[in-house]
Structures are given as structure tokens and as C-alpha cells.
Amino acid sequence: MPRSRVSAAGAVAQALLVLLAGETFAGTWITLFVVLWGIGMLFPATMSLGRPLGRAAPGAASALLGGLRFALGAPARTAAALVALVRPWRGHGEVA
């Protein structure tokens, strides 16, 4: 299974687990492990693939790859927080 699909499968498994069985400590940690395992395999691979593309300016290529992590991580973190924290149907978050 490709590295990015491992993380996606873990995220989908977490969403399905919460929707179908409710929140469980073990289920959350197992699916979180799968997501982070996929990310742990994906990040070094993207850095290794990106370095040869920036042979003329290796510092700029490294900065671009590092900056993309932050640029893509910020909206992803915000989206995850909205999904996880605002669940009025479960009694979580503010209800207007």
C-alpha cells in the first residue's frame, strides 16, 4: 500500500470508528498510530524525492519543502480541530 494511503486509511478508520462505535481510547490510539506511521514514512520519502529536483539551489529546495509542511499543516490542523471539537449533536462545543 502506498505511504499516503496508509495515513488516509487510518483517518477513515478513525472517522468510521467514531461514527459507528463511538469514541474509545484503544480505537483512537490504534488509528492514530496508523496515521502517524504513514506520515512517518511519507515525510522522509518526499524530502528524498525533492532534493534532486533542487540540485541548483539545495537550500531553497529544502526551505520550500519545509515551508510546505507548515503551509499545509495549518489548515489541516484547523480542519481537524473543527471536526473534533465542534460536535453539538454529541453535547460538545458551543450550541448557538
N, C-alpha and C positions, 0 to 999 in steps of 0.2 A: 504494500500500500504506500503510495507517495506520502512524503512527510507532511504536506499541508492537509492531506485528507485525514491523517491521524488526529490532528487538532480539531478539525471540523467534526469528525465522528464523536470525539469526546464532548464537544459543546452541544451537539444534537442529542447525545445520550443524556447529558445533564438536563436539558430542557424537557425531554420526554419523561425522564425520571421524576422531575418536579411536577409536571402536569398529570402524570398517571398515578404515581405512588406517593406523592408528597415529598417534603424535604426530609432527608435522612442524613445523618452525619457520615456514615460509611459511604453512601452513594455519592455524596458531594465530594468526598476526598478521593474516591476511586476515579470519578470522571475528571476531577481537577488534575490528578496525576496523569491521565491520558492526554489531556490538553497540553499540559506543560512539557510532557515528554515529546510530543510532536513539535512544539515550539523550540525545545532544546535541540532537536535535530535539524530544524528548519533554519534557524538563525546562523549557525556556523556554515551551513551549506550555501546560503545566499551571500555571505561575506566572501567565501572562497570563489564563488562564481563571479562576483562583482569585481574582484581585484584585477583579473586580467583585462577587463574592459577599460580600466583606468590606468593603464601602464604609463601613459604620458604624464599623468598627474596623480600619483598614488595617494597623496594626502587629500586631494579634493574628492577622489572616489571614496575614500574611507569616510570623510566627513559627510558626503552625500548619503551613503548607506546608513551611517549612524543617525543623521538627521531625519531620514525617512522613518526610522523606528519611532522616534518621538512624534513626528508629524502624524503617523498613522495610529500610534498608541493613544494619543489624547482623545480623538473621537471614539475610539473603540472602548476606552475606559469609561467615557461618559455614557455611551450607549449601554454598556454592561451595568453601570450603576442605576440607570433609569429602569432597566428591566428588573434588577434585583431588589431595588429599594421601594419602588412605587408599585405596590400591588394592593389597591384598595379592596379588591374582591376577597383578599385573604386577611384584611384588617391591618395591613401595613401601610405606612406612608400617610400623607395628609389626605383627608377627604374634604372636598370643597362643599 
